[in-house]
Every structure is written in C-alpha cells, then in structure tokens.
C-alpha cells in the first residue's frame, strides 16, 4: 500500500504559510550553496527553485511553484537535473515526485536521454539506485511495468536497488518483478553481483532467499563471482554470508587469475575481508606468504595479525619464516599453536618479536620453571598450558 498521498497539483495550499516561507528560503539557500542559482530570473528562476524543492523534498514550495508557472514542466526532457529525476533520487523527494507526476503524468514513462553512460534510464531506475522505497512504491502504483525496464546497458531497477544497500527497495522490486533477479546486464552481472559489491548483507540475503542465482556465476567480462566483489568492499559479514552459501567461491580465479583473497590483499588492502578469506582460499603457506608480501608498504602494519593466523594454522619451515616481517609483535598470540607444532618453530617465532617481548617471555619462562620446582608439581604443567601462559605474558594488559 502507498504510504503517501499523491497531492493534486491544483489543490489548495499544502502546508501553512510559515511552511512555505521556510521551504522557499531553504531552496534559495541550497541553490546558492550549490552554485546553481541564476542571477537572472528570466533565465529560469522558477525551474531552479523547483529543482531545489525536489532535492530537499519541499512539497509545499514545489506545489506553489507549479501553481505559479505550470509551464515549467512543459516539454520537460528527463535528464539528471530534471525535477522528476532529482525527486526520485532524493530520500525525501517522494511527495514532490507525486506532485510532479500529477502535474505532468507523461513524465512517469519517459526515459532519460542525458543520463550518461546509460540510455533508456527511467525514473524507476533512479529511485531504485537511490534506495528510495517511497518513490518506488509511487512509481509501481502509476506504472508497474517500469519494474522490468532495462537500460541500453542492460540494467534493471533491481540491479540499482541491489547496489543501493536498501533492503526495502530490493524487496519491493523482487515482489513486483521477480524475473529481474536472473537478468544479466551487458557486463554479465546479476543483481547479486551488485549487492555483493556494496557489501550489503541484508540485500544479499533477500536475493538468496528469493532464489536469485549468482553466487557461483562469474560475470562475463572480468570472470568475478560475487565473493570477489564483496572482498573489494571489506565487508566481513558479507564475505561470511557468501562463503556459508557457496564455500567453493573462495577458490574461483577471475580473468587475471586472482582469488577473492588476492583482491582483499593486493588490490584493496582490506584486512577484515582478508582475515575471513585466508584459510578458505586453498593456498599453501608459501603462497599465502607470497600474497602478503604484495601488500602495499604503507598498509603492511594493518596486516601483521594475518602472519599470526598463518603461523597458528600451518607449520612453517625455517625458509618460510624468513618471509615473516621482523619485528611482528602479533605473532605472540600464536605461540601456543606454534609450540604444538614444535619447540624449534616456537624458537623461530620468538626471534620475530621485539627484544623487550623476548625478555618478557624469558622472564615468564624462568618464573614458571621455578614455580614447578618449588611446588614439586607432578605431573608438571602440560606443555599446551605453558604455551598459553607464556603467550599471556605478552599481553598488553599485563
């Protein structure tokens, strides 16, 4: 059900005089700040004020401007600066959009002709791309066929809604045109790819629950699956959701031979996404170390904890330890796991700590040894527990 009234263009004043005065002031202020206010009223002051009212969602001002000069919409060409497009793009613009479509009903089905790089771009595409659920409801009521409209680049409104991070917009368009969930754009990308690109967990979940395909579908140009896109956004929650639904996506390479982990590490330097993808990539310890070596120098400090993850899960050879940066303080957290690998490897780990941390470890180890001898503990403290106690000695809280 539509949650807003479609105001009659010729109705009595919408709002009070104070509302109108305030809204007109806001429109003038907006235009001055935006640099769009014309110093020559004859060149289109009413049109400029109507544009501002559309952006700001000022329905009272828009209504009176239309009453003063109904011709302002005559011969309207839908462009990115037209009042209708601005209202559809504005989170607060649905009421103004309703006024404009009441005044000029033909606007609802016209396509934009100046919305580069896309042609055949409708008001529904704009509302969907903005995640403007109220405007989508209005347009579905007036022209439901727009839910299936495609631009010259193959985009449906659902593609835009999926990228907008608006679950409400995605839900409306899935209900109105469920077939668009399987629509490819000209780059071979489904709405699922666009939802993953913006890391919107709610939009991804809505598409998955609706049976939308795409989790295992590479796009036609770059051969990326949605997990590649999510990895570029650093959306840890989105990565986890996509992996839970399709684990094999972590091992899919794009056209450049890059896994989602490569995207997170080398191209975007995103530690949260990389942490999720690290141990599901199917890469060996040496391959993981090689990928980490490609992280931009200015970002490497953010990725130091990943070395601890690798050391904890995979035994490293002495040669591989040479690829671990020194010092690498976060390695102390993996000491219990590395001790379980071997005491020799634990020694290699300790060599990568700060000298002060190595001294703390030495002091803690001597204290524990003295404690065991003094208390004559039998059996002695288990090695696994000793490792955890030594790791705790490196905690900043101590």
C-alpha positions as CSV (number, residue, x, y, z in Angstrom):
1,X,0.0,0.0,0.0
2,X,1.2,3.5,-0.9
3,X,2.2,5.3,2.4
4,X,2.0,8.8,1.0
5,X,-0.7,10.9,-0.7
6,X,-0.3,11.9,-4.3
7,X,-1.0,15.6,-3.9
8,X,-3.2,17.3,-6.5
9,X,-1.2,19.8,-8.5
10,X,-4.1,22.3,-8.3
11,X,-5.1,21.7,-4.7
12,X,-5.2,24.4,-2.0
13,X,-2.0,25.4,-0.3
14,X,-0.2,22.4,1.1
15,X,1.1,23.3,4.5
16,X,1.0,26.6,6.3
17,X,2.3,30.0,5.2
18,X,5.2,29.5,7.6
19,X,6.0,26.2,6.0
20,X,6.0,27.7,2.5
21,X,8.2,30.6,3.5
22,X,10.7,28.4,5.3
23,X,10.9,25.9,2.4
24,X,11.4,28.7,-0.2
25,X,14.2,30.1,1.9
26,X,15.8,26.6,2.1
27,X,15.5,26.3,-1.7
28,X,17.3,29.6,-2.3
29,X,20.0,28.7,0.3
30,X,20.5,25.3,-1.4
31,X,20.8,26.9,-4.9
32,X,23.3,29.4,-3.7
33,X,25.4,26.8,-1.9
34,X,25.2,24.5,-4.9
35,X,26.2,27.3,-7.3
36,X,23.1,26.7,-9.4
37,X,21.1,29.9,-8.5
38,X,20.6,32.1,-11.5
39,X,21.2,35.8,-11.0
40,X,18.9,36.5,-14.0
41,X,15.3,35.4,-13.1
42,X,14.3,35.4,-16.7
43,X,16.6,32.5,-17.4
44,X,14.7,30.1,-15.2
45,X,14.4,31.0,-11.6
46,X,11.2,29.0,-11.1
47,X,12.7,25.9,-12.7
48,X,15.8,26.3,-10.5
49,X,13.7,26.6,-7.4
50,X,11.7,23.6,-8.4
51,X,14.9,21.6,-8.8
52,X,15.9,22.6,-5.2
53,X,12.4,21.7,-3.9
54,X,12.7,18.3,-5.5
55,X,16.1,17.6,-3.9
56,X,15.0,18.9,-0.5
57,X,11.6,17.2,-0.6
58,X,9.9,20.6,0.0
59,X,6.4,19.7,-1.2
60,X,4.8,23.0,-0.2
61,X,7.3,25.0,-2.2
62,X,7.0,22.6,-5.2
63,X,3.2,22.9,-5.2
64,X,3.2,26.6,-5.2
65,X,5.9,26.9,-7.9
66,X,3.8,24.6,-10.1
67,X,0.7,26.8,-9.5
68,X,2.6,29.9,-10.3
69,X,4.1,28.6,-13.6
70,X,2.5,25.3,-14.8
71,X,4.5,25.6,-18.0
72,X,7.8,24.9,-16.1
73,X,7.2,21.2,-16.9
74,X,6.0,21.7,-20.5
75,X,8.2,19.8,-22.9
76,X,10.2,18.5,-20.0
77,X,13.2,16.5,-21.1
78,X,14.2,14.0,-18.4
79,X,17.8,14.5,-17.5
80,X,19.8,14.1,-14.4
81,X,19.0,17.7,-13.4
82,X,15.3,17.5,-14.1
83,X,13.0,17.9,-11.1
84,X,11.5,14.5,-11.6
85,X,14.8,12.7,-11.6
86,X,16.1,14.8,-8.6
87,X,12.9,14.0,-6.6
88,X,13.3,10.2,-7.4
89,X,16.9,10.4,-6.3
90,X,16.2,12.2,-3.1
91,X,15.4,10.2,0.1
92,X,12.9,12.9,1.0
93,X,11.6,13.5,-2.6
94,X,8.7,11.1,-3.0
95,X,6.0,13.7,-2.1
96,X,7.4,16.1,-4.6
97,X,7.7,13.4,-7.2
98,X,4.0,12.7,-6.7
99,X,3.2,16.4,-7.3
100,X,5.3,16.4,-10.5
101,X,3.6,13.3,-11.9
102,X,0.2,14.7,-11.1
103,X,1.0,17.9,-13.0
104,X,2.6,16.0,-15.9
105,X,1.6,12.4,-16.0
106,X,3.5,11.6,-19.1
107,X,6.8,12.0,-17.2
108,X,6.3,8.7,-15.5
109,X,7.0,6.6,-18.6
110,X,9.6,8.9,-20.3
111,X,13.2,7.7,-20.3
112,X,16.2,9.9,-19.6
113,X,18.1,11.0,-22.6
114,X,21.1,12.6,-20.8
115,X,22.0,10.1,-18.1
116,X,25.4,9.0,-19.4
117,X,26.7,6.4,-19.6
118,X,23.2,4.8,-19.6
119,X,20.3,5.4,-22.1
120,X,16.7,4.4,-21.6
121,X,17.1,5.3,-17.9
122,X,13.7,5.7,-16.2
123,X,12.5,7.3,-13.0
124,X,12.3,3.8,-11.6
125,X,16.0,3.3,-12.2
126,X,16.8,6.5,-10.4
127,X,14.6,5.7,-7.4
128,X,16.0,2.2,-7.2
129,X,19.6,3.3,-7.4
130,X,18.9,5.7,-4.6
131,X,17.2,3.1,-2.5
132,X,14.1,5.4,-2.4
133,X,11.4,2.9,-1.3
134,X,8.7,5.6,-1.2
135,X,9.3,6.7,-4.7
136,X,9.4,3.1,-5.9
137,X,6.0,2.5,-4.3
138,X,4.6,5.5,-6.1
139,X,6.0,4.5,-9.4
140,X,4.8,0.9,-9.0
141,X,1.3,2.3,-8.5
142,X,1.4,4.5,-11.5
143,X,3.5,2.4,-14.0
144,X,4.2,-1.1,-12.6
145,X,5.8,-2.1,-15.9
146,X,8.8,0.1,-15.1
147,X,10.0,-2.5,-12.6
148,X,11.1,-4.6,-15.6
149,X,12.5,-1.8,-17.7
150,X,16.1,-2.2,-18.9
151,X,18.6,0.5,-19.9
152,X,20.8,0.2,-23.0
153,X,23.5,-1.2,-20.7
154,X,21.1,-3.9,-19.5
155,X,20.5,-2.6,-16.0
156,X,17.1,-3.3,-14.4
157,X,15.9,-1.3,-11.4
158,X,16.7,-4.4,-9.3
159,X,20.4,-4.0,-10.3
160,X,20.3,-0.5,-8.9
161,X,18.4,-1.4,-5.8
162,X,20.8,-4.2,-5.0
163,X,23.7,-1.7,-5.2
164,X,21.9,0.9,-3.1
165,X,22.1,-1.1,0.1
166,X,18.4,-0.7,0.6
167,X,16.6,-3.9,1.6
168,X,13.2,-2.2,1.3
169,X,13.9,-1.2,-2.3
170,X,15.1,-4.8,-3.2
171,X,12.1,-6.3,-1.5
172,X,9.6,-4.1,-3.5
173,X,11.2,-4.8,-6.8
174,X,11.6,-8.6,-6.2
175,X,7.8,-8.7,-5.4
176,X,7.0,-6.6,-8.5
177,X,9.3,-8.2,-11.0
178,X,10.9,-11.4,-9.6
179,X,12.2,-12.3,-13.1
180,X,14.7,-9.5,-13.0
181,X,16.7,-11.4,-10.3
182,X,18.0,-13.5,-13.1
183,X,18.6,-10.6,-15.5
184,X,22.2,-10.0,-16.7
185,X,23.4,-6.5,-17.6
186,X,25.7,-6.1,-20.6
187,X,28.7,-7.0,-18.5
188,X,27.2,-10.3,-17.5
189,X,26.5,-9.1,-13.9
190,X,23.4,-10.2,-12.0
191,X,21.8,-8.2,-9.2
192,X,23.6,-10.5,-6.8
193,X,27.0,-9.1,-8.0
194,X,25.9,-5.6,-7.3
195,X,24.6,-6.4,-3.8
196,X,28.0,-8.1,-3.1
197,X,29.9,-5.1,-4.5
198,X,28.4,-2.8,-1.8
199,X,28.7,-5.5,0.9
200,X,25.0,-5.3,1.8
201,X,24.3,-8.4,3.9
202,X,20.5,-7.7,4.0
203,X,20.3,-7.3,0.2
204,X,22.3,-10.4,-0.4
205,X,20.2,-12.4,2.0
206,X,16.9,-11.2,0.3
207,X,18.2,-12.2,-3.1
208,X,19.4,-15.6,-1.9
209,X,16.1,-16.3,0.0
210,X,14.2,-15.4,-3.2
211,X,16.2,-18.0,-5.1
212,X,18.2,-15.5,-7.1
213,X,21.2,-17.0,-8.8
214,X,24.7,-15.6,-9.0
215,X,26.7,-17.0,-6.0
216,X,28.7,-19.2,-8.3
217,X,28.2,-17.2,-11.6
218,X,31.3,-15.3,-12.9
219,X,30.5,-12.1,-14.8
220,X,31.2,-12.2,-18.5
221,X,33.9,-9.5,-18.6
222,X,36.1,-10.0,-15.5
223,X,35.0,-13.5,-14.5
224,X,34.4,-12.4,-11.0
225,X,32.0,-14.2,-8.7
226,X,30.1,-12.1,-6.1
227,X,32.7,-13.0,-3.4
228,X,35.3,-11.1,-5.5
229,X,33.1,-8.1,-5.3
230,X,32.5,-8.5,-1.6
231,X,36.2,-8.8,-0.9
232,X,36.8,-5.5,-2.6
233,X,34.4,-3.8,-0.2
234,X,35.9,-5.1,3.1
235,X,32.5,-6.4,4.2
236,X,33.4,-9.2,6.6
237,X,29.8,-10.1,7.3
238,X,29.0,-10.2,3.5
239,X,32.1,-12.4,3.0
240,X,31.0,-14.8,5.7
241,X,27.4,-15.0,4.3
242,X,28.6,-15.7,0.7
243,X,31.1,-18.3,1.9
244,X,28.4,-20.0,4.0
245,X,26.1,-20.3,1.0
246,X,28.9,-21.2,-1.5
247,X,32.2,-22.1,0.0
248,X,33.8,-23.0,-3.3
249,X,33.7,-19.4,-4.4
250,X,36.9,-18.7,-2.3
251,X,38.9,-20.8,-4.8
252,X,37.5,-19.2,-8.0
253,X,40.0,-17.1,-10.0
254,X,39.0,-14.1,-12.1
255,X,40.3,-13.3,-15.6
256,X,43.6,-12.2,-14.1
257,X,44.0,-15.4,-12.1
258,X,43.1,-13.6,-8.8
259,X,41.2,-15.2,-6.0
260,X,38.9,-13.2,-3.7
261,X,41.8,-13.2,-1.2
262,X,44.1,-11.5,-3.8
263,X,41.5,-8.8,-4.2
264,X,41.3,-8.1,-0.5
265,X,45.1,-8.1,0.0
266,X,46.9,-6.8,-3.1
267,X,44.4,-4.6,-4.8
268,X,42.4,-3.1,-1.9
269,X,44.5,-3.8,1.2
270,X,41.4,-4.7,3.3
271,X,42.4,-6.7,6.4
272,X,38.9,-7.6,7.6
273,X,38.0,-9.3,4.3
274,X,41.4,-10.9,4.1
275,X,41.1,-12.5,7.5
276,X,37.8,-14.2,6.6
277,X,39.2,-15.5,3.3
278,X,42.7,-16.5,4.5
279,X,42.1,-20.1,5.4
280,X,39.4,-21.0,2.8
281,X,41.5,-19.9,-0.2
282,X,43.1,-23.3,-0.8
283,X,46.5,-21.6,-0.9
284,X,49.6,-23.2,0.7
285,X,51.6,-21.4,3.4
286,X,54.2,-20.3,0.9
287,X,51.5,-18.9,-1.4
288,X,49.8,-17.0,1.4
289,X,53.2,-15.5,2.4
290,X,53.8,-14.5,-1.2
291,X,50.4,-12.8,-1.4
292,X,51.0,-10.9,1.9
293,X,54.4,-9.8,0.5
294,X,52.4,-7.9,-2.2
295,X,50.5,-5.7,0.3
296,X,51.4,-2.0,-0.2
297,X,54.2,-1.0,2.2
298,X,52.1,1.7,3.9
299,X,49.4,-0.9,4.7
300,X,51.6,-3.8,6.0
301,X,51.3,-2.9,9.6
302,X,47.5,-3.5,9.4
303,X,48.1,-7.0,8.1
304,X,50.6,-8.2,10.6
305,X,48.0,-10.2,12.6
306,X,47.5,-12.3,9.5
307,X,51.0,-13.7,9.9
308,X,49.9,-14.9,13.3
309,X,46.9,-16.6,11.7
310,X,49.1,-18.4,9.2
311,X,51.6,-19.5,11.8
312,X,48.9,-20.8,14.1
313,X,47.3,-22.9,11.4
314,X,50.2,-24.0,9.2
315,X,53.7,-25.2,10.2
316,X,56.3,-23.0,8.6
317,X,59.8,-24.1,7.5
318,X,62.8,-22.0,8.5
319,X,62.9,-20.7,5.0
320,X,59.3,-19.6,5.2
321,X,59.9,-17.8,8.5
322,X,62.3,-15.6,6.6
323,X,59.3,-14.2,4.8
324,X,57.7,-13.1,8.0
325,X,58.5,-9.5,9.0
326,X,60.7,-8.7,12.0
327,X,59.6,-7.5,14.4
328,X,56.0,-8.8,14.2
329,X,54.5,-8.3,17.7
330,X,51.2,-10.0,16.9
331,X,53.0,-13.4,16.5
332,X,53.0,-13.8,20.2
333,X,49.3,-14.7,20.1
334,X,50.0,-17.8,18.0
335,X,52.8,-19.0,20.4
336,X,50.6,-21.9,21.9
337,X,49.7,-23.2,18.4
338,X,53.3,-23.0,17.2
339,X,54.6,-24.7,20.3
340,X,52.2,-27.5,19.4
341,X,54.0,-27.7,16.0
342,X,57.5,-27.9,17.5
343,X,59.7,-26.2,20.1
344,X,62.1,-25.4,17.2
345,X,59.5,-23.5,15.3
346,X,58.5,-21.7,18.5
347,X,62.1,-20.5,18.7
348,X,61.8,-19.1,15.2
349,X,58.6,-17.3,16.2
350,X,60.3,-15.7,19.3
351,X,63.1,-14.4,17.1
352,X,60.5,-12.3,15.3
353,X,59.3,-10.5,18.4
354,X,60.5,-7.2,19.8
355,X,63.6,-7.6,22.1
356,X,61.5,-6.4,25.0
357,X,58.9,-9.1,24.3
358,X,61.6,-11.7,24.1
359,X,62.8,-10.7,27.5
360,X,59.3,-10.8,29.0
361,X,59.0,-14.3,27.6
362,X,62.3,-15.4,29.1
363,X,61.4,-13.9,32.5
364,X,58.0,-15.7,32.4
365,X,59.5,-19.0,31.4
366,X,62.1,-18.8,34.2
367,X,59.3,-18.0,36.7
368,X,57.2,-20.9,35.6
369,X,60.2,-23.2,35.8
370,X,61.0,-22.0,39.3
371,X,57.3,-22.5,40.3
372,X,57.3,-26.1,39.1
373,X,60.5,-26.9,41.0
374,X,59.4,-25.1,44.2
375,X,56.0,-26.7,44.3
376,X,57.4,-30.0,43.1
377,X,54.5,-30.3,40.7
378,X,53.9,-33.9,39.5
379,X,52.8,-34.3,36.8
380,X,54.3,-31.0,35.5
381,X,52.2,-28.2,33.9
382,X,51.1,-29.5,30.5
383,X,53.1,-28.1,27.6
384,X,49.9,-26.7,26.0
385,X,49.0,-24.8,29.1
386,X,52.6,-23.5,29.4
387,X,52.3,-22.1,25.9
388,X,49.1,-20.3,26.7
389,X,50.6,-18.8,29.9
390,X,53.7,-17.6,28.0
391,X,51.5,-16.0,25.4
392,X,49.6,-14.2,28.1
393,X,52.8,-12.8,29.4
394,X,53.0,-10.8,26.1
395,X,49.5,-9.3,26.6
396,X,49.4,-5.5,26.8
397,X,47.0,-5.9,29.8
398,X,49.7,-7.4,32.0
